[in-house]
Amino acid sequence: MADKILVEICVGTYAWVMGGSKLADLEEYIPAEWRSYVEVKGVISLPGCDEEGSLKPPFVAVDGKIIESATIPLVLDEIKKALQNKGIK
């Protein structure tokens, strides 16, 4: 099996209050056929997200690619792209 797609949700205070709490249920939205290929975890901070004014919260990283102003649909779209890049449909 290919390496799992790592999805990191920033759960730092700033990101959390600026919308990150809405991403807490992300795993429930991941299609069943993707779940064995995706690992979701919370992290205190992502590179660049703690630099004031540099990015807009909430933040999620999908295999290292930072998504700012993250929403569940945006993250799912990025997961889909990452799966396709690994040859998983």
PDB file of N, CA, C and O in Angstrom:
ATOM      1  N   MET A   1       0.845  -1.188   0.000  1.00  0.00           N
ATOM      2  CA  MET A   1       0.000   0.000   0.000  1.00  0.00           C
ATOM      3  C   MET A   1       0.885   1.245   0.000  1.00  0.00           C
ATOM      4  O   MET A   1       1.954   1.264   0.610  1.00  0.00           O
ATOM      5  N   ALA A   2       0.430   2.261  -0.681  1.00  0.00           N
ATOM      6  CA  ALA A   2       1.147   3.536  -0.737  1.00  0.00           C
ATOM      7  C   ALA A   2       1.142   4.191   0.644  1.00  0.00           C
ATOM      8  O   ALA A   2       0.291   3.895   1.483  1.00  0.00           O
ATOM      9  N   ASP A   3       2.104   5.081   0.862  1.00  0.00           N
ATOM     10  CA  ASP A   3       2.120   5.827   2.118  1.00  0.00           C
ATOM     11  C   ASP A   3       0.808   6.578   2.262  1.00  0.00           C
ATOM     12  O   ASP A   3       0.197   6.995   1.278  1.00  0.00           O
ATOM     13  N   LYS A   4       0.388   6.739   3.512  1.00  0.00           N
ATOM     14  CA  LYS A   4      -0.859   7.456   3.766  1.00  0.00           C
ATOM     15  C   LYS A   4      -0.688   8.952   3.502  1.00  0.00           C
ATOM     16  O   LYS A   4       0.396   9.513   3.666  1.00  0.00           O
ATOM     17  N   ILE A   5      -1.769   9.566   3.099  1.00  0.00           N
ATOM     18  CA  ILE A   5      -1.829  11.021   2.970  1.00  0.00           C
ATOM     19  C   ILE A   5      -1.974  11.565   4.388  1.00  0.00           C
ATOM     20  O   ILE A   5      -2.908  11.198   5.101  1.00  0.00           O
ATOM     21  N   LEU A   6      -1.064  12.429   4.795  1.00  0.00           N
ATOM     22  CA  LEU A   6      -1.118  13.007   6.139  1.00  0.00           C
ATOM     23  C   LEU A   6      -1.842  14.344   6.086  1.00  0.00           C
ATOM     24  O   LEU A   6      -1.435  15.266   5.380  1.00  0.00           O
ATOM     25  N   VAL A   7      -2.925  14.426   6.852  1.00  0.00           N
ATOM     26  CA  VAL A   7      -3.712  15.649   6.948  1.00  0.00           C
ATOM     27  C   VAL A   7      -3.547  16.169   8.372  1.00  0.00           C
ATOM     28  O   VAL A   7      -3.948  15.519   9.338  1.00  0.00           O
ATOM     29  N   GLU A   8      -2.947  17.358   8.482  1.00  0.00           N
ATOM     30  CA  GLU A   8      -2.705  17.956   9.791  1.00  0.00           C
ATOM     31  C   GLU A   8      -3.581  19.197   9.945  1.00  0.00           C
ATOM     32  O   GLU A   8      -3.506  20.133   9.149  1.00  0.00           O
ATOM     33  N   ILE A   9      -4.403  19.181  10.976  1.00  0.00           N
ATOM     34  CA  ILE A   9      -5.288  20.311  11.269  1.00  0.00           C
ATOM     35  C   ILE A   9      -4.656  21.104  12.401  1.00  0.00           C
ATOM     36  O   ILE A   9      -4.378  20.558  13.469  1.00  0.00           O
ATOM     37  N   CYS A  10      -4.428  22.394  12.170  1.00  0.00           N
ATOM     38  CA  CYS A  10      -3.865  23.247  13.213  1.00  0.00           C
ATOM     39  C   CYS A  10      -4.948  23.483  14.270  1.00  0.00           C
ATOM     40  O   CYS A  10      -6.021  24.008  13.975  1.00  0.00           O
ATOM     41  N   VAL A  11      -4.638  23.080  15.507  1.00  0.00           N
ATOM     42  CA  VAL A  11      -5.581  23.258  16.601  1.00  0.00           C
ATOM     43  C   VAL A  11      -5.069  24.291  17.608  1.00  0.00           C
ATOM     44  O   VAL A  11      -5.529  24.344  18.748  1.00  0.00           O
ATOM     45  N   GLY A  12      -4.107  25.113  17.165  1.00  0.00           N
ATOM     46  CA  GLY A  12      -3.643  26.214  18.003  1.00  0.00           C
ATOM     47  C   GLY A  12      -4.797  27.167  18.270  1.00  0.00           C
ATOM     48  O   GLY A  12      -5.754  27.217  17.497  1.00  0.00           O
ATOM     49  N   THR A  13      -4.715  27.906  19.336  1.00  0.00           N
ATOM     50  CA  THR A  13      -5.819  28.771  19.765  1.00  0.00           C
ATOM     51  C   THR A  13      -6.302  29.707  18.663  1.00  0.00           C
ATOM     52  O   THR A  13      -7.502  29.787  18.400  1.00  0.00           O
ATOM     53  N   TYR A  14      -5.387  30.409  18.024  1.00  0.00           N
ATOM     54  CA  TYR A  14      -5.768  31.380  16.999  1.00  0.00           C
ATOM     55  C   TYR A  14      -6.516  30.708  15.840  1.00  0.00           C
ATOM     56  O   TYR A  14      -7.584  31.163  15.431  1.00  0.00           O
ATOM     57  N   ALA A  15      -5.941  29.630  15.326  1.00  0.00           N
ATOM     58  CA  ALA A  15      -6.576  28.923  14.209  1.00  0.00           C
ATOM     59  C   ALA A  15      -7.911  28.327  14.644  1.00  0.00           C
ATOM     60  O   ALA A  15      -8.875  28.336  13.879  1.00  0.00           O
ATOM     61  N   TRP A  16      -7.970  27.808  15.870  1.00  0.00           N
ATOM     62  CA  TRP A  16      -9.184  27.165  16.371  1.00  0.00           C
ATOM     63  C   TRP A  16     -10.340  28.159  16.448  1.00  0.00           C
ATOM     64  O   TRP A  16     -11.438  27.875  15.969  1.00  0.00           O
ATOM     65  N   VAL A  17     -10.096  29.326  17.052  1.00  0.00           N
ATOM     66  CA  VAL A  17     -11.184  30.299  17.207  1.00  0.00           C
ATOM     67  C   VAL A  17     -11.531  30.993  15.892  1.00  0.00           C
ATOM     68  O   VAL A  17     -12.618  31.555  15.754  1.00  0.00           O
ATOM     69  N   MET A  18     -10.607  30.955  14.924  1.00  0.00           N
ATOM     70  CA  MET A  18     -10.868  31.573  13.628  1.00  0.00           C
ATOM     71  C   MET A  18     -11.473  30.584  12.623  1.00  0.00           C
ATOM     72  O   MET A  18     -11.468  30.838  11.419  1.00  0.00           O
ATOM     73  N   GLY A  19     -11.991  29.463  13.121  1.00  0.00           N
ATOM     74  CA  GLY A  19     -12.695  28.533  12.247  1.00  0.00           C
ATOM     75  C   GLY A  19     -12.196  27.110  12.258  1.00  0.00           C
ATOM     76  O   GLY A  19     -12.838  26.223  11.697  1.00  0.00           O
ATOM     77  N   GLY A  20     -11.062  26.876  12.887  1.00  0.00           N
ATOM     78  CA  GLY A  20     -10.510  25.531  12.928  1.00  0.00           C
ATOM     79  C   GLY A  20     -11.411  24.531  13.627  1.00  0.00           C
ATOM     80  O   GLY A  20     -11.374  23.338  13.326  1.00  0.00           O
ATOM     81  N   SER A  21     -12.217  25.010  14.557  1.00  0.00           N
ATOM     82  CA  SER A  21     -13.126  24.105  15.274  1.00  0.00           C
ATOM     83  C   SER A  21     -14.111  23.439  14.317  1.00  0.00           C
ATOM     84  O   SER A  21     -14.598  22.342  14.593  1.00  0.00           O
ATOM     85  N   LYS A  22     -14.407  24.096  13.195  1.00  0.00           N
ATOM     86  CA  LYS A  22     -15.323  23.533  12.196  1.00  0.00           C
ATOM     87  C   LYS A  22     -14.690  22.363  11.450  1.00  0.00           C
ATOM     88  O   LYS A  22     -15.387  21.594  10.789  1.00  0.00           O
ATOM     89  N   LEU A  23     -13.372  22.230  11.554  1.00  0.00           N
ATOM     90  CA  LEU A  23     -12.664  21.149  10.866  1.00  0.00           C
ATOM     91  C   LEU A  23     -12.496  19.913  11.742  1.00  0.00           C
ATOM     92  O   LEU A  23     -11.983  18.892  11.285  1.00  0.00           O
ATOM     93  N   ALA A  24     -12.920  20.002  12.983  1.00  0.00           N
ATOM     94  CA  ALA A  24     -12.735  18.892  13.925  1.00  0.00           C
ATOM     95  C   ALA A  24     -13.415  17.610  13.450  1.00  0.00           C
ATOM     96  O   ALA A  24     -12.951  16.516  13.771  1.00  0.00           O
ATOM     97  N   ASP A  25     -14.490  17.724  12.703  1.00  0.00           N
ATOM     98  CA  ASP A  25     -15.234  16.558  12.222  1.00  0.00           C
ATOM     99  C   ASP A  25     -14.819  16.124  10.821  1.00  0.00           C
ATOM    100  O   ASP A  25     -15.548  15.376  10.169  1.00  0.00           O
ATOM    101  N   LEU A  26     -13.678  16.573  10.356  1.00  0.00           N
ATOM    102  CA  LEU A  26     -13.239  16.288   8.994  1.00  0.00           C
ATOM    103  C   LEU A  26     -13.288  14.798   8.657  1.00  0.00           C
ATOM    104  O   LEU A  26     -13.727  14.422   7.570  1.00  0.00           O
ATOM    105  N   GLU A  27     -12.841  13.955   9.578  1.00  0.00           N
ATOM    106  CA  GLU A  27     -12.784  12.513   9.295  1.00  0.00           C
ATOM    107  C   GLU A  27     -14.149  11.947   8.912  1.00  0.00           C
ATOM    108  O   GLU A  27     -14.229  11.008   8.120  1.00  0.00           O
ATOM    109  N   GLU A  28     -15.206  12.502   9.460  1.00  0.00           N
ATOM    110  CA  GLU A  28     -16.556  12.033   9.144  1.00  0.00           C
ATOM    111  C   GLU A  28     -16.938  12.309   7.686  1.00  0.00           C
ATOM    112  O   GLU A  28     -17.820  11.645   7.143  1.00  0.00           O
ATOM    113  N   TYR A  29     -16.292  13.266   7.065  1.00  0.00           N
ATOM    114  CA  TYR A  29     -16.598  13.657   5.687  1.00  0.00           C
ATOM    115  C   TYR A  29     -15.716  12.964   4.652  1.00  0.00           C
ATOM    116  O   TYR A  29     -15.979  13.052   3.453  1.00  0.00           O
ATOM    117  N   ILE A  30     -14.681  12.283   5.107  1.00  0.00           N
ATOM    118  CA  ILE A  30     -13.804  11.586   4.179  1.00  0.00           C
ATOM    119  C   ILE A  30     -14.527  10.350   3.658  1.00  0.00           C
ATOM    120  O   ILE A  30     -14.968   9.519   4.452  1.00  0.00           O
ATOM    121  N   PRO A  31     -14.657  10.213   2.340  1.00  0.00           N
ATOM    122  CA  PRO A  31     -15.350   9.045   1.776  1.00  0.00           C
ATOM    123  C   PRO A  31     -14.723   7.740   2.272  1.00  0.00           C
ATOM    124  O   PRO A  31     -13.507   7.644   2.442  1.00  0.00           O
ATOM    125  N   ALA A  32     -15.569   6.751   2.498  1.00  0.00           N
ATOM    126  CA  ALA A  32     -15.128   5.460   3.042  1.00  0.00           C
ATOM    127  C   ALA A  32     -14.000   4.846   2.230  1.00  0.00           C
ATOM    128  O   ALA A  32     -13.090   4.240   2.794  1.00  0.00           O
ATOM    129  N   GLU A  33     -14.049   4.995   0.911  1.00  0.00           N
ATOM    130  CA  GLU A  33     -13.034   4.372   0.061  1.00  0.00           C
ATOM    131  C   GLU A  33     -11.670   5.055   0.178  1.00  0.00           C
ATOM    132  O   GLU A  33     -10.670   4.504  -0.282  1.00  0.00           O
ATOM    133  N   TRP A  34     -11.610   6.240   0.782  1.00  0.00           N
ATOM    134  CA  TRP A  34     -10.346   6.952   0.967  1.00  0.00           C
ATOM    135  C   TRP A  34      -9.729   6.687   2.332  1.00  0.00           C
ATOM    136  O   TRP A  34      -8.521   6.852   2.503  1.00  0.00           O
ATOM    137  N   ARG A  35     -10.534   6.280   3.303  1.00  0.00           N
ATOM    138  CA  ARG A  35     -10.117   6.274   4.712  1.00  0.00           C
ATOM    139  C   ARG A  35      -8.870   5.457   4.998  1.00  0.00           C
ATOM    140  O   ARG A  35      -8.089   5.833   5.873  1.00  0.00           O
ATOM    141  N   SER A  36      -8.657   4.368   4.302  1.00  0.00           N
ATOM    142  CA  SER A  36      -7.472   3.556   4.570  1.00  0.00           C
ATOM    143  C   SER A  36      -6.200   4.212   4.043  1.00  0.00           C
ATOM    144  O   SER A  36      -5.096   3.763   4.354  1.00  0.00           O
ATOM    145  N   TYR A  37      -6.344   5.268   3.249  1.00  0.00           N
ATOM    146  CA  TYR A  37      -5.206   5.964   2.655  1.00  0.00           C
ATOM    147  C   TYR A  37      -4.912   7.304   3.318  1.00  0.00           C
ATOM    148  O   TYR A  37      -3.954   7.982   2.946  1.00  0.00           O
ATOM    149  N   VAL A  38      -5.731   7.694   4.304  1.00  0.00           N
ATOM    150  CA  VAL A  38      -5.631   9.034   4.883  1.00  0.00           C
ATOM    151  C   VAL A  38      -5.487   8.948   6.402  1.00  0.00           C
ATOM    152  O   VAL A  38      -6.204   8.205   7.072  1.00  0.00           O
ATOM    153  N   GLU A  39      -4.540   9.728   6.926  1.00  0.00           N
ATOM    154  CA  GLU A  39      -4.379   9.861   8.376  1.00  0.00           C
ATOM    155  C   GLU A  39      -4.615  11.322   8.736  1.00  0.00           C
ATOM    156  O   GLU A  39      -3.992  12.218   8.166  1.00  0.00           O
ATOM    157  N   VAL A  40      -5.521  11.559   9.688  1.00  0.00           N
ATOM    158  CA  VAL A  40      -5.842  12.920  10.121  1.00  0.00           C
ATOM    159  C   VAL A  40      -5.372  13.082  11.563  1.00  0.00           C
ATOM    160  O   VAL A  40      -5.629  12.233  12.416  1.00  0.00           O
ATOM    161  N   LYS A  41      -4.678  14.191  11.816  1.00  0.00           N
ATOM    162  CA  LYS A  41      -4.274  14.464  13.190  1.00  0.00           C
ATOM    163  C   LYS A  41      -4.255  15.964  13.441  1.00  0.00           C
ATOM    164  O   LYS A  41      -4.108  16.765  12.518  1.00  0.00           O
ATOM    165  N   GLY A  42      -4.405  16.321  14.697  1.00  0.00           N
ATOM    166  CA  GLY A  42      -4.329  17.710  15.104  1.00  0.00           C
ATOM    167  C   GLY A  42      -2.895  18.055  15.484  1.00  0.00           C
ATOM    168  O   GLY A  42      -2.182  17.233  16.059  1.00  0.00           O
ATOM    169  N   VAL A  43      -2.484  19.261  15.164  1.00  0.00           N
ATOM    170  CA  VAL A  43      -1.159  19.752  15.533  1.00  0.00           C
ATOM    171  C   VAL A  43      -1.304  21.148  16.129  1.00  0.00           C
ATOM    172  O   VAL A  43      -2.224  21.891  15.786  1.00  0.00           O
ATOM    173  N   ILE A  44      -0.393  21.488  17.014  1.00  0.00           N
ATOM    174  CA  ILE A  44      -0.462  22.798  17.668  1.00  0.00           C
ATOM    175  C   ILE A  44      -0.159  23.931  16.700  1.00  0.00           C
ATOM    176  O   ILE A  44      -0.744  25.010  16.796  1.00  0.00           O
ATOM    177  N   SER A  45       0.752  23.687  15.773  1.00  0.00           N
ATOM    178  CA  SER A  45       1.145  24.745  14.850  1.00  0.00           C
ATOM    179  C   SER A  45       1.672  24.120  13.559  1.00  0.00           C
ATOM    180  O   SER A  45       2.251  23.033  13.569  1.00  0.00           O
ATOM    181  N   LEU A  46       1.464  24.812  12.475  1.00  0.00           N
ATOM    182  CA  LEU A  46       2.012  24.413  11.179  1.00  0.00           C
ATOM    183  C   LEU A  46       3.006  25.476  10.739  1.00  0.00           C
ATOM    184  O   LEU A  46       2.887  26.631  11.146  1.00  0.00           O
ATOM    185  N   PRO A  47       3.981  25.114   9.919  1.00  0.00           N
ATOM    186  CA  PRO A  47       4.974  26.101   9.473  1.00  0.00           C
ATOM    187  C   PRO A  47       4.306  27.332   8.836  1.00  0.00           C
ATOM    188  O   PRO A  47       3.519  27.213   7.897  1.00  0.00           O
ATOM    189  N   GLY A  48       4.633  28.487   9.359  1.00  0.00           N
ATOM    190  CA  GLY A  48       4.121  29.736   8.797  1.00  0.00           C
ATOM    191  C   GLY A  48       2.829  30.231   9.412  1.00  0.00           C
ATOM    192  O   GLY A  48       2.495  31.408   9.282  1.00  0.00           O
ATOM    193  N   CYS A  49       2.094  29.352  10.083  1.00  0.00           N
ATOM    194  CA  CYS A  49       0.784  29.795  10.582  1.00  0.00           C
ATOM    195  C   CYS A  49       0.895  30.665  11.824  1.00  0.00           C
ATOM    196  O   CYS A  49      -0.059  31.357  12.179  1.00  0.00           O
ATOM    197  N   ASP A  50       2.039  30.642  12.487  1.00  0.00           N
ATOM    198  CA  ASP A  50       2.192  31.450  13.686  1.00  0.00           C
ATOM    199  C   ASP A  50       2.854  32.802  13.415  1.00  0.00           C
ATOM    200  O   ASP A  50       3.131  33.566  14.340  1.00  0.00           O
ATOM    201  N   GLU A  51       3.101  33.083  12.146  1.00  0.00           N
ATOM    202  CA  GLU A  51       3.688  34.368  11.780  1.00  0.00           C
ATOM    203  C   GLU A  51       2.554  35.333  11.449  1.00  0.00           C
ATOM    204  O   GLU A  51       1.856  35.165  10.449  1.00  0.00           O
ATOM    205  N   GLU A  52       2.380  36.322  12.279  1.00  0.00           N
ATOM    206  CA  GLU A  52       1.265  37.248  12.143  1.00  0.00           C
ATOM    207  C   GLU A  52       1.173  37.835  10.738  1.00  0.00           C
ATOM    208  O   GLU A  52       2.150  38.355  10.200  1.00  0.00           O
ATOM    209  N   GLY A  53      -0.003  37.742  10.166  1.00  0.00           N
ATOM    210  CA  GLY A  53      -0.254  38.336   8.860  1.00  0.00           C
ATOM    211  C   GLY A  53       0.208  37.527   7.668  1.00  0.00           C
ATOM    212  O   GLY A  53      -0.049  37.911   6.527  1.00  0.00           O
ATOM    213  N   SER A  54       0.887  36.410   7.905  1.00  0.00           N
ATOM    214  CA  SER A  54       1.421  35.660   6.766  1.00  0.00           C
ATOM    215  C   SER A  54       0.365  34.776   6.103  1.00  0.00           C
ATOM    216  O   SER A  54       0.327  34.681   4.876  1.00  0.00           O
ATOM    217  N   LEU A  55      -0.481  34.138   6.886  1.00  0.00           N
ATOM    218  CA  LEU A  55      -1.528  33.263   6.354  1.00  0.00           C
ATOM    219  C   LEU A  55      -2.838  33.558   7.065  1.00  0.00           C
ATOM    220  O   LEU A  55      -2.860  34.155   8.141  1.00  0.00           O
ATOM    221  N   LYS A  56      -3.936  33.124   6.438  1.00  0.00           N
ATOM    222  CA  LYS A  56      -5.253  33.348   7.031  1.00  0.00           C
ATOM    223  C   LYS A  56      -5.782  32.030   7.600  1.00  0.00           C
ATOM    224  O   LYS A  56      -5.884  31.042   6.873  1.00  0.00           O
ATOM    225  N   PRO A  57      -6.117  32.007   8.885  1.00  0.00           N
ATOM    226  CA  PRO A  57      -6.620  30.791   9.513  1.00  0.00           C
ATOM    227  C   PRO A  57      -8.052  30.479   9.056  1.00  0.00           C
ATOM    228  O   PRO A  57      -8.727  31.354   8.514  1.00  0.00           O
ATOM    229  N   PRO A  58      -8.513  29.264   9.266  1.00  0.00           N
ATOM    230  CA  PRO A  58      -7.823  28.123   9.854  1.00  0.00           C
ATOM    231  C   PRO A  58      -6.870  27.481   8.847  1.00  0.00           C
ATOM    232  O   PRO A  58      -6.980  27.686   7.638  1.00  0.00           O
ATOM    233  N   PHE A  59      -5.931  26.696   9.384  1.00  0.00           N
ATOM    234  CA  PHE A  59      -4.886  26.107   8.575  1.00  0.00           C
ATOM    235  C   PHE A  59      -4.957  24.584   8.600  1.00  0.00           C
ATOM    236  O   PHE A  59      -5.243  23.977   9.632  1.00  0.00           O
ATOM    237  N   VAL A  60      -4.695  23.988   7.458  1.00  0.00           N
ATOM    238  CA  VAL A  60      -4.591  22.535   7.340  1.00  0.00           C
ATOM    239  C   VAL A  60      -3.437  22.258   6.387  1.00  0.00           C
ATOM    240  O   VAL A  60      -3.236  22.986   5.415  1.00  0.00           O
ATOM    241  N   ALA A  61      -2.686  21.213   6.667  1.00  0.00           N
ATOM    242  CA  ALA A  61      -1.643  20.766   5.744  1.00  0.00           C
ATOM    243  C   ALA A  61      -2.044  19.383   5.226  1.00  0.00           C
ATOM    244  O   ALA A  61      -2.383  18.487   5.999  1.00  0.00           O
ATOM    245  N   VAL A  62      -1.997  19.233   3.913  1.00  0.00           N
ATOM    246  CA  VAL A  62      -2.250  17.939   3.281  1.00  0.00           C
ATOM    247  C   VAL A  62      -0.939  17.516   2.631  1.00  0.00           C
ATOM    248  O   VAL A  62      -0.495  18.103   1.644  1.00  0.00           O
ATOM    249  N   ASP A  63      -0.334  16.485   3.209  1.00  0.00           N
ATOM    250  CA  ASP A  63       0.989  16.032   2.768  1.00  0.00           C
ATOM    251  C   ASP A  63       1.978  17.193   2.669  1.00  0.00           C
ATOM    252  O   ASP A  63       2.769  17.271   1.729  1.00  0.00           O
ATOM    253  N   GLY A  64       1.918  18.093   3.653  1.00  0.00           N
ATOM    254  CA  GLY A  64       2.852  19.200   3.725  1.00  0.00           C
ATOM    255  C   GLY A  64       2.424  20.466   3.017  1.00  0.00           C
ATOM    256  O   GLY A  64       3.023  21.521   3.228  1.00  0.00           O
ATOM    257  N   LYS A  65       1.404  20.388   2.183  1.00  0.00           N
ATOM    258  CA  LYS A  65       0.917  21.588   1.476  1.00  0.00           C
ATOM    259  C   LYS A  65      -0.058  22.325   2.393  1.00  0.00           C
ATOM    260  O   LYS A  65      -1.096  21.785   2.774  1.00  0.00           O
ATOM    261  N   ILE A  66       0.289  23.566   2.740  1.00  0.00           N
ATOM    262  CA  ILE A  66      -0.539  24.362   3.644  1.00  0.00           C
ATOM    263  C   ILE A  66      -1.735  24.933   2.902  1.00  0.00           C
ATOM    264  O   ILE A  66      -1.605  25.503   1.818  1.00  0.00           O
ATOM    265  N   ILE A  67      -2.898  24.767   3.509  1.00  0.00           N
ATOM    266  CA  ILE A  67      -4.131  25.363   2.998  1.00  0.00           C
ATOM    267  C   ILE A  67      -4.551  26.406   4.022  1.00  0.00           C
ATOM    268  O   ILE A  67      -4.758  26.087   5.192  1.00  0.00           O
ATOM    269  N   GLU A  68      -4.677  27.645   3.583  1.00  0.00           N
ATOM    270  CA  GLU A  68      -5.165  28.679   4.483  1.00  0.00           C
ATOM    271  C   GLU A  68      -6.651  28.886   4.230  1.00  0.00           C
ATOM    272  O   GLU A  68      -7.166  28.496   3.182  1.00  0.00           O
ATOM    273  N   SER A  69      -7.336  29.494   5.182  1.00  0.00           N
ATOM    274  CA  SER A  69      -8.796  29.672   5.114  1.00  0.00           C
ATOM    275  C   SER A  69      -9.453  28.335   4.779  1.00  0.00           C
ATOM    276  O   SER A  69     -10.363  28.264   3.953  1.00  0.00           O
ATOM    277  N   ALA A  70      -8.978  27.287   5.430  1.00  0.00           N
ATOM    278  CA  ALA A  70      -9.410  25.928   5.120  1.00  0.00           C
ATOM    279  C   ALA A  70     -10.873  25.685   5.484  1.00  0.00           C
ATOM    280  O   ALA A  70     -11.372  26.137   6.515  1.00  0.00           O
ATOM    281  N   THR A  71     -11.526  24.962   4.603  1.00  0.00           N
ATOM    282  CA  THR A  71     -12.887  24.482   4.831  1.00  0.00           C
ATOM    283  C   THR A  71     -12.881  22.989   4.529  1.00  0.00           C
ATOM    284  O   THR A  71     -11.952  22.488   3.896  1.00  0.00           O
ATOM    285  N   ILE A  72     -13.893  22.286   4.971  1.00  0.00           N
ATOM    286  CA  ILE A  72     -13.951  20.850   4.690  1.00  0.00           C
ATOM    287  C   ILE A  72     -13.929  20.585   3.190  1.00  0.00           C
ATOM    288  O   ILE A  72     -13.170  19.716   2.760  1.00  0.00           O
ATOM    289  N   PRO A  73     -14.725  21.290   2.352  1.00  0.00           N
ATOM    290  CA  PRO A  73     -14.644  21.028   0.909  1.00  0.00           C
ATOM    291  C   PRO A  73     -13.258  21.290   0.316  1.00  0.00           C
ATOM    292  O   PRO A  73     -12.805  20.522  -0.533  1.00  0.00           O
ATOM    293  N   LEU A  74     -12.580  22.349   0.742  1.00  0.00           N
ATOM    294  CA  LEU A  74     -11.229  22.632   0.234  1.00  0.00           C
ATOM    295  C   LEU A  74     -10.260  21.516   0.613  1.00  0.00           C
ATOM    296  O   LEU A  74      -9.446  21.092  -0.208  1.00  0.00           O
ATOM    297  N   VAL A  75     -10.345  21.045   1.848  1.00  0.00           N
ATOM    298  CA  VAL A  75      -9.442  19.993   2.307  1.00  0.00           C
ATOM    299  C   VAL A  75      -9.733  18.685   1.576  1.00  0.00           C
ATOM    300  O   VAL A  75      -8.805  17.984   1.172  1.00  0.00           O
ATOM    301  N   LEU A  76     -11.004  18.353   1.405  1.00  0.00           N
ATOM    302  CA  LEU A  76     -11.351  17.130   0.678  1.00  0.00           C
ATOM    303  C   LEU A  76     -10.845  17.180  -0.760  1.00  0.00           C
ATOM    304  O   LEU A  76     -10.376  16.174  -1.292  1.00  0.00           O
ATOM    305  N   ASP A  77     -10.938  18.339  -1.381  1.00  0.00           N
ATOM    306  CA  ASP A  77     -10.434  18.491  -2.749  1.00  0.00           C
ATOM    307  C   ASP A  77      -8.922  18.263  -2.796  1.00  0.00           C
ATOM    308  O   ASP A  77      -8.415  17.620  -3.715  1.00  0.00           O
ATOM    309  N   GLU A  78      -8.206  18.793  -1.802  1.00  0.00           N
ATOM    310  CA  GLU A  78      -6.749  18.618  -1.759  1.00  0.00           C
ATOM    311  C   GLU A  78      -6.373  17.163  -1.468  1.00  0.00           C
ATOM    312  O   GLU A  78      -5.388  16.654  -2.003  1.00  0.00           O
ATOM    313  N   ILE A  79      -7.159  16.498  -0.621  1.00  0.00           N
ATOM    314  CA  ILE A  79      -6.922  15.070  -0.363  1.00  0.00           C
ATOM    315  C   ILE A  79      -7.114  14.283  -1.652  1.00  0.00           C
ATOM    316  O   ILE A  79      -6.321  13.396  -1.967  1.00  0.00           O
ATOM    317  N   LYS A  80      -8.161  14.607  -2.392  1.00  0.00           N
ATOM    318  CA  LYS A  80      -8.428  13.921  -3.657  1.00  0.00           C
ATOM    319  C   LYS A  80      -7.248  14.083  -4.618  1.00  0.00           C
ATOM    320  O   LYS A  80      -6.829  13.119  -5.258  1.00  0.00           O
ATOM    321  N   LYS A  81      -6.717  15.294  -4.718  1.00  0.00           N
ATOM    322  CA  LYS A  81      -5.559  15.557  -5.603  1.00  0.00           C
ATOM    323  C   LYS A  81      -4.350  14.752  -5.141  1.00  0.00           C
ATOM    324  O   LYS A  81      -3.634  14.182  -5.965  1.00  0.00           O
ATOM    325  N   ALA A  82      -4.116  14.699  -3.829  1.00  0.00           N
ATOM    326  CA  ALA A  82      -2.970  13.972  -3.300  1.00  0.00           C
ATOM    327  C   ALA A  82      -3.117  12.470  -3.573  1.00  0.00           C
ATOM    328  O   ALA A  82      -2.137  11.799  -3.899  1.00  0.00           O
ATOM    329  N   LEU A  83      -4.321  11.951  -3.444  1.00  0.00           N
ATOM    330  CA  LEU A  83      -4.567  10.542  -3.742  1.00  0.00           C
ATOM    331  C   LEU A  83      -4.316  10.255  -5.228  1.00  0.00           C
ATOM    332  O   LEU A  83      -3.692   9.255  -5.581  1.00  0.00           O
ATOM    333  N   GLN A  84      -4.804  11.134  -6.076  1.00  0.00           N
ATOM    334  CA  GLN A  84      -4.603  10.962  -7.509  1.00  0.00           C
ATOM    335  C   GLN A  84      -3.124  11.006  -7.868  1.00  0.00           C
ATOM    336  O   GLN A  84      -2.669  10.249  -8.726  1.00  0.00           O
ATOM    337  N   ASN A  85      -2.369  11.894  -7.213  1.00  0.00           N
ATOM    338  CA  ASN A  85      -0.923  11.987  -7.450  1.00  0.00           C
ATOM    339  C   ASN A  85      -0.193  10.706  -7.053  1.00  0.00           C
ATOM    340  O   ASN A  85       0.872  10.397  -7.587  1.00  0.00           O
ATOM    341  N   LYS A  86      -0.776   9.966  -6.113  1.00  0.00           N
ATOM    342  CA  LYS A  86      -0.181   8.695  -5.687  1.00  0.00           C
ATOM    343  C   LYS A  86      -0.754   7.508  -6.456  1.00  0.00           C
ATOM    344  O   LYS A  86      -0.439   6.353  -6.167  1.00  0.00           O
ATOM    345  N   GLY A  87      -1.606   7.814  -7.446  1.00  0.00           N
ATOM    346  CA  GLY A  87      -2.171   6.751  -8.273  1.00  0.00           C
ATOM    347  C   GLY A  87      -3.353   6.048  -7.643  1.00  0.00           C
ATOM    348  O   GLY A  87      -3.709   4.942  -8.051  1.00  0.00           O
ATOM    349  N   ILE A  88      -3.968   6.679  -6.650  1.00  0.00           N
ATOM    350  CA  ILE A  88      -5.144   6.106  -5.985  1.00  0.00           C
ATOM    351  C   ILE A  88      -6.359   6.869  -6.463  1.00  0.00           C
ATOM    352  O   ILE A  88      -6.399   8.097  -6.398  1.00  0.00           O
ATOM    353  N   LYS A  89      -7.341   6.146  -6.938  1.00  0.00           N
ATOM    354  CA  LYS A  89      -8.542   6.808  -7.473  1.00  0.00           C
ATOM    355  C   LYS A  89      -9.644   6.853  -6.456  1.00  0.00           C
ATOM    356  O   LYS A  89     -10.723   7.374  -6.738  1.00  0.00           O
TER     357      LYS A  89
END
